[in-house]
Amino acid sequence: MRRAVLIVMCVMSFAATTACAQEATPKSGTVSVADQRIAFLREKMERLRLRAAESPQTKFPLHEKLALRWSNPVSGVVDGGVYIWTDGRRPVVIGKAFLNDKRGPQDAPGGWCEALESVTTIPFVMQADGQDLWKPANPGLRFHELGEAEGLPSENDNARLTQMRGLARKIQVIGNWGTPPSDWQLRTLTTPLFRYASEPDGITDGAVFAYTQGGTNPEAIALIEAILETSKSKRHWRIAVTRLTAYGVRASFDEFEIVNLAHLQSPPMNATLYVRSYPFARYPFPVMETSKESAK
C-alpha cells in the first residue's frame, strides 16, 4: 500500500514539473515584436516592382536576402533593413526601409519610411499597385577609375576582398544631417552588403560597402569593382559613392572629392533617389517596446 502511494506521488510530482517546464518554454509559433517589424518592412519592399523602361518583360527582382539590419538611436529609428534589387548579376537599386520610434501611447504613433537609390545605367521604372512611382532620368552613379598606384586586383578571391576593404576605408564620407544640418563623419562597415560579378559588363568582382551614422544606419554606399573593359586593357579598380538619404552627402578618396550631393527636400519622380514617408494612423506593433528590443 505504502509503495503504491509513493508511486502515485512520484507520478504527480513528475507531471507538475513537466507542466511548469512547458509553461516556462516559449511557444514555437510565437513571433517576436522584432521579427514582426522586419517582416512588415520586407512586405513593403516586396510590393515594389522594377522593370526595364525599354523592355517591360525584363524585370529586376528583389534579392531574397536582407543585406543589412540596422537601427539608429540618434534619429529615433527602432528598426530598419537594406534591400537590393538586381539584374541577376549586379545591383540595380539599393534601398532602405525603416520604422520611426514609438515612444508610448501618449506620443505620436510614428511611421515608416523608404529611401531607394539607382545604382545602374539601365533606364527602369518602379511601380506599386499598378502605378508608376519612380523613373530616374539619369544613372545614379558616376564611377572613378583608379590607377595602378592602388594596386591591381588580385587573382585570389579572398585577397581581392581584402583589397576592396582597404579601398573602402580610404573613402571618407561626410553626411550633412539634422535640423539644422551639421556634418557627421560616417563610419565604414568593412563587411560588404553585397558581392557580385558580371562577365558581360567586364566586372570580375564587385562589392557594396555601407557608411553609417548613429549606429548602423547606412547614409551612403560605395560600389568597388575590379573591371576588365577589353581584352587589351589591364584589370583595375573603379569606385563610386552615392547616397541612401535625402540629406547631403559628400565623399573623398585620398583627399580628392569624388561626390558632393546636396540635400533634397522633395526628390521628383525622375531623380536618382526615391524617398517617401508614411505616418501610422495607429501603431501596428505591440507597445511593449523596451530599450533592449530597440537596441537589436
N, C-alpha and C positions, 0 to 999 in steps of 0.2 A: 504493500500500500504506500509506504513512505517513498519507495523507489518510483512509483507511478506519479506521485505528487511532484517529486523533483524533476522528472522528465517533462511534465506539463509546464512547470515554472520555467525551465530552461527554454522550452519552445516559445513561451510567451515573451521571455526576455529577448530572444533572438529576433522575433517578429517586430518587437518595439524598436530594437536597434536598427533593423533594416528599414523600417518606416521612417525613422529620423534621418537616416542616411539619404533615403530617396528624397525627402523633403528638402534637405540641405543642398542637393545636387541640382544645378540649373537645368531646366528642360532643354533638350537638344534643339527644339524648334524655336526657342526664344531668339529674337533678333535684337541686338543692342541698338541703342539710340545712334551710336556712331555708324553702325552698318546701315541703319535706315537713312541717315544723311547722305552717305556716299552713294547708295542705291538711287536716291532721289536725284542726285546730280547726274549720275550715269544715264538715267532715263531722260533727263532734259537734253543731254548731248546726243542721245540716240534719235531724238526727234528731228535732228538736223540732217538734211540730205545734200550732198555735194555732187555736182556733175560738171563735166567739161562744157563750157559755153558753146563751143562749136560742134560738139558731138554729144548730144543728150544721152546716148546709150552708154557713154563712158562715165562710170561712177567712181567716186573716191570714198571708200568705206572708212568708218571709224575703227581704229585699231582695237583689238579685243582687250589689250592690257592697259591698265591705268599707268600712265607714265610717272606720276608723282602724286602723293597725297600730302597736303600741306595745311598749315594754319598760320595765322598772323595775329598775335595778341596786341600788336601796336595799332592795327587798323580795325580790330574787332571781328576778324574772320575766324569763325569757330571751326570750319572745315572747308576743304577745297580739294580739287583734283586737276591734273593736267591731262589733256586728251589730244590724240594725234590722229589725223586723217591722212591716208597715204594713197599713192597710185599703184600700190602693190610692191613698190621698191623703196621710194624715198618719200619724205613727208610733203604734204601739200598744204595743210593747215595745222597749226598748233594753237591750242586754246586752253583756257582755264575756266572753271565754273566754281563758284564758292557761295557759302552761306554766311550772311552777316550775323553778328552775335544777337542772341535773345537773352536779355538780362533779367527778365522776370515778368510776371503777369501785368504789372503796372506800367511797364515800358512799351515802346513801340514794338510791334510784332516782327520786326526785322524783314529780311527778304533774301533773294538770291540774285547773283549776277553772273554774266558770261562775258569773256573777252577773248576774241579769236584773231589771229594774225595770219595772213597769207605768207607762205614761205616757198612759193613756186612761181615760175614764169608762165605756167599754163593758165589761160583765162578760164574761170569757172563761175558757177552760180551756186549759191546756197539757198535752199528752200526749207520751209517748215509748214506743214498743214496746207501744202499746195501753193504757197505764196513765196515769191522771191524776196529774200531778206537782204542779200549781200551779193554784190557783183563788183569785185575790185577792178579798177581800170588799169592798174599798173602792178608789176611784180612787187612783192613785199620785201624783197631782199636785194642788196647790192653786194656781190662778192668782191673781196680784195685778194689779189694773188700775192703769195708770199715767196720770196726768193730763196735761193739755196742757203742763205745765211741762217735760216730757221731749220735747216736740215732737210734731207729728202725723206719721204715716207719709207719706213722700214718694210721689208718683205714679210716680217713676222707680225702676226695679228696682235699678240699681247704687247709687243714693243710699240706698234702703232698707237695702241690705246694709251700707253704711257706718254708718247709724243703729243697726242691730242690733249691729254690732261695738262701737259706743260704749256701748250699754246693757249688753252682756256684760261689758265692762271695769269697769262701775260695780258689778257684782255681786261682792262679796267673799266667798269661800268658804274655810272652815276645815275641814280633815279631822283628826279626833282618832284618830290611828293609832299602832300599835306595841304593844310589851309592856315596861313598862306604857305605855298610850296617852299621847301628847303631841300638842299642836296643831301642825299644819302649814298654812302659808298655801299654798293651791293656786293654780297658775298658769293663767291663761286662755289657751286656744287660740283665736285670733281667726278661724281658718278653720272655718266650720261643718262639723259631721259630716254634716249632712243638711239640705236645704232643701225646703220643701213649701208647698202651698196646698190649701185645701178650701172650695170655694164653698158647699156645703150647710151647713158649720159657720160661715160668715162669716169664715173665715180667708183674707185676701188674700195673706198672705206669712207664712212661719214658718221658723225655723232652730233647730237644736240645736247648742249650744256645750258644749265639754268643759272641765273644770277638773282639772288634773293634779298628781300628786305623784311625785317621784323620777324625773323624766324626762318621759315622755309617758303615764303611767298615769292614765286617767280615773277619778277617785274620785267625781266629781259631774258632773251635766249641768244645763244650763238650756235651757228652751224659751222663745223670744222670738217673739211673734206680733203681727202687725198685724191687728186684728179690727174688723169692722163688723157689730155684732149685729143691728141693724134698719135699715130704710131711713131712719128718723128720727134715728138716732144718728150721731155722728161716728166716723170711723175713728180708732182709738187703739191704743196698745201695751199688752200684758199680758205678764207674765213668771211663770215657775215654775221652781223648783230642786228637784232630788231627787238621790238617791244612786245610785252604782254600786258600792257596797261595804257590807259589814256593819258596818264601823266607823262611829263617829259623824261626822255632817256638820252643820254649821250655816252659814247664809248670810245676808248682809245686803245691803240696797240703800240707798245714801245713809245708812248707819249705822243703818237700821231693820232689825231682824231679821225675815226673812221665812220662815225654816225652821230647825228645830232637831231633828235626828234622832238618837236615842240609838243606842249600839252594840247590835246584835242578835246574841246568841250563837248561837241556832239558830232562824232565822225559821220560823214554822209555815207550813203549806200555804196558809193564807188571807191571808198577809202580802203587802204590795205588792212585797216584794223576795224573789227566789228565789236561794239560794246553795247550791252543792254542791261538794265537793272529791272527787277521785278519785285515790288513790295508784296509781302504777305497780307492778305486780309485777316488771316488767322494763322498763327504759327503751327506748322503741320507735324511737329515732333513733340514728344513728352517734354514738359517744362523742367524735368528733373535734370537740368544741366548742372554739372559740377565743374570745378576748376580742373579736376583730373580728367574729366571727359573732354573738356575743351582743349586740353594740352595734347591730346592724342594726334 
